[in-house]
Amino acid sequence: APLHWNQTGVRIRQGWHVEWQRSGEMDPDGNVVYAWSDTREGDRDVYAQLISPTGAKLWGDDGALVVSERARQEDPAMIPTGFGDYIFIWNDFRDDTATGDMYAQKLDANGAAQWNESGVFITDGDFDSPAVFRMVADGAGGVIVLWNDLRNGDIGDIYGIRIDADGNI
């Protein structure tokens, strides 16, 4: 098959301590959004990049900041809402240094945060390590999130929550 971008690909992020989880989702326009955490500013923070079908970086050379708070923010997942924006969730250790809490943020098509700059607290829990979140767009600009939670024992239970287009549970 012919290459659609240059022979060496498109560099999304290079640097120290880059952590990738489930990291890519395509939007209806053929763009792909990627998310990761890295330690470029000291603590682990979450960043994202939107790549066009032609391989152009739409959110600057270093991507868009999703969240930067004290302690670690990691294990991001994301999904296009279908309305030109993207919702991200992650495991956040700013208030719970043992198992973390789930936070969310919405970025618009330009990579600008649409909710509280620090993200929106969604729920606490006892997440797997690394935390594995699964998301699906709800058709109304929000998402439904599923995860395995160990709060009731080592095997865990599946929990779910809906976050609407404005970041409300």
ZIHUSUL-V764162 format. One record per backbone hydrogen bond with DSSP energy under -0.5 kcal/mol. NH is the residue of the N-H (numbers start at 1). CO is the residue of the C=O. Records with the same first field share a line. If there is no record, write none. Layout:
NH = CO ; CO
This chain:
9 = 6
12 = 10
18 = 15
19 = 37
20 = 18
23 = 21
25 = 33
27 = 31
30 = 27
32 = 51
33 = 25
34 = 49
35 = 23
36 = 47
37 = 19
38 = 45
39 = 16
41 = 43
42 = 39
43 = 41
45 = 38
46 = 67
47 = 36
48 = 64
49 = 34
51 = 32 ; 49
52 = 56
55 = 52
58 = 50 ; 56
59 = 50
60 = 57
63 = 60
64 = 48
66 = 46
67 = 46
73 = 44
74 = 91
77 = 89
79 = 87
81 = 85
82 = 85
86 = 107
87 = 79
88 = 105
89 = 77
90 = 103
91 = 74
92 = 90 ; 101
93 = 72
100 = 96
101 = 92
102 = 123
103 = 90
104 = 120
105 = 88
107 = 86
108 = 112
111 = 108
114 = 106
115 = 106
119 = 116
120 = 104
121 = 119
122 = 102
123 = 102
125 = 100
127 = 99
128 = 148
133 = 131
134 = 146
136 = 144
138 = 142
143 = 163
144 = 136
145 = 161
146 = 134
147 = 159
148 = 132
149 = 147 ; 157
150 = 126
153 = 150
157 = 149
159 = 147 ; 157
161 = 145
163 = 143
164 = 168
167 = 164
